[in-house]
Amino acid sequence: MEWKLSSLLQWFLFLLWLNILDISVTNPAYESNPFTLYMWGKIGIFLSAWIKVGLVLFFGVLCALTKKVAKPTEWDFASRLLRGILIALVAFYTFVVAWNIILCLSFPLW
């Protein structure tokens, strides 16, 4: 079996990179997501960061399993659907990372 670099893999790797970048530039003092604040209060920032990265990796595993079990005719539709989800997530995380960087540069804590 030959592995080819598909556009699905490229979008997934970009999403994973943006997720890690989001975690590294998030400033807890300016977090406004109530679910995130609740999760940080219950399990801590570092464990929630690992869970966040784990969810992206789990989505990657689901994409790989879908490719493995889907028939060629089904894979065409499934790959377009998964690519659409990945593009939406990449767009969201791009906005979040840009916003976090703007907040960090505009309101430094030091």
C-alpha positions in Angstrom: 0.0 0.0 0.0 1.5 3.3 -1.0 0.9 6.4 1.1 0.2 9.6 -0.8 0.0 13.1 0.7 -3.6 14.0 0.2 -5.2 17.3 0.7 -7.1 15.9 3.6 -3.8 15.1 5.4 -2.5 18.6 4.7 -5.6 20.2 6.1 -5.4 17.9 9.2 -1.8 18.8 9.8 -2.5 22.5 9.5 -5.4 22.1 11.9 -3.1 20.3 14.4 -0.5 23.0 14.1 -3.1 25.8 14.6 -4.5 23.9 17.6 -1.0 23.8 19.2 -0.4 27.4 18.3 -3.8 28.4 19.8 -2.8 26.7 23.1 0.5 28.4 23.2 -0.8 31.9 22.5 -3.9 31.8 24.6 -3.8 34.2 27.5 -6.0 33.0 30.4 -6.6 36.5 31.6 -8.4 37.4 28.4 -10.3 34.1 27.8 -14.0 34.8 27.3 -15.3 31.3 26.4 -17.4 30.2 29.5 -17.0 26.5 28.7 -13.2 26.9 28.5 -13.1 28.8 31.8 -15.3 26.1 33.4 -13.1 23.3 32.1 -9.9 25.1 33.3 -11.4 25.5 36.7 -12.3 21.9 37.0 -9.3 20.1 35.4 -6.7 22.7 34.9 -5.2 24.5 31.9 -2.6 21.9 31.0 -4.9 18.8 31.1 -7.5 20.7 29.1 -4.8 21.5 26.5 -3.9 17.8 26.2 -7.6 17.0 25.8 -7.9 19.6 23.1 -4.9 18.2 21.1 -6.3 14.7 21.8 -9.6 15.6 20.2 -7.9 16.8 17.1 -5.8 13.6 16.9 -9.0 11.6 17.5 -10.6 13.3 14.5 -7.6 12.4 12.5 -7.9 8.8 13.5 -11.6 8.9 12.5 -10.6 10.3 9.1 -8.1 7.5 8.6 -10.6 4.8 9.6 -13.2 6.3 7.3 -10.8 6.0 4.4 -10.0 2.4 5.3 -13.6 1.2 5.6 -15.3 3.3 2.9 -15.9 1.9 -0.5 -14.3 4.0 -3.4 -17.7 5.4 -4.3 -18.4 6.3 -0.7 -14.9 7.7 -0.1 -15.5 10.4 -2.7 -18.4 11.8 -0.7 -16.8 11.2 2.7 -13.6 12.9 1.7 -15.4 16.0 0.5 -17.4 16.1 3.7 -14.3 15.6 5.9 -12.4 18.2 3.9 -15.2 20.7 4.4 -15.2 20.1 8.2 -11.4 20.5 8.3 -11.5 23.7 6.3 -14.2 25.1 8.6 -12.1 24.2 11.7 -9.0 25.6 10.1 -10.8 28.9 9.4 -12.1 29.0 13.0 -8.7 28.3 14.5 -7.0 30.8 12.2 -9.4 33.5 13.5 -8.9 32.4 17.2 -5.1 32.4 16.9 -5.1 35.8 15.2 -7.4 37.2 17.9 -5.3 35.8 20.6 -2.1 37.3 19.1 -3.9 40.7 18.8 -4.9 40.5 22.4 -1.5 39.5 23.6 0.1 42.3 21.7 -2.5 44.9 22.7 -2.8 44.1 26.3 0.5 42.6 27.6 0.4 41.4 31.2 3.8 42.7 32.1 
